[in-house]
Amino acid sequence: MCIRGSDIKDIQRRLGLKEDRVAVPTDKTNSIVMCTLEDYKEWTKGHLQKSGKVIPRSKLEEVEKEGTILLEEKLHILSYTEAKAIRVALKSKAIPTPKLLIKDHKKADKDGNFPTRLVVPASNFTSSFPKAGYLGIKKIFDENEINYMDK
């Protein structure tokens, strides 16, 4: 089930919660934790300051170029539709939005806050690389008549 932001705001209104609260998904328990917007910003900034790295747009363009060259070399293992989907993903050079997760399966600190984790979803243009790798492996198995479904 997908919960939209408007649904969360409606639930907050019905429960009488303040507007400055945000719903943050949890890391492993598939639920949400409510926290203040200020806490959310502080935790996110902390992760970015600790391990964030600025990647220039030119690097994304370089990866897109390299990916396109690799795609052209591997067209023989892809269908037209698969190659087109990968080409579109590569051309987008989309940058994913980092996402803060609450690790509520861990112990809370003295203030009752759980540790957090900042993740970058694999939903940008690089997500097409594993898809191409999977298709290549599948083609090799199929050509050698290996039944991989019962493994």
Number of C-alpha atoms within 10 A of each C-alpha: 3 5 7 9 11 9 11 13 17 12 12 17 12 9 9 9 13 11 11 9 17 21 17 18 18 19 19 12 11 8 12 15 16 14 15 15 14 12 13 20 11 12 17 19 13 14 15 14 10 9 8 11 8 6 8 8 10 9 10 17 14 11 15 20 14 12 20 16 11 13 19 11 10 14 14 12 18 16 11 10 9 15 19 12 12 22 18 12 19 25 14 13 16 13 15 14 12 12 13 20 21 24 19 20 12 12 11 12 9 7 6 8 15 18 15 20 15 19 14 12 12 12 13 16 22 21 14 20 15 10 12 20 13 10 15 17 11 15 15 12 13 12 8 9 9 10 9 9 5 4 4
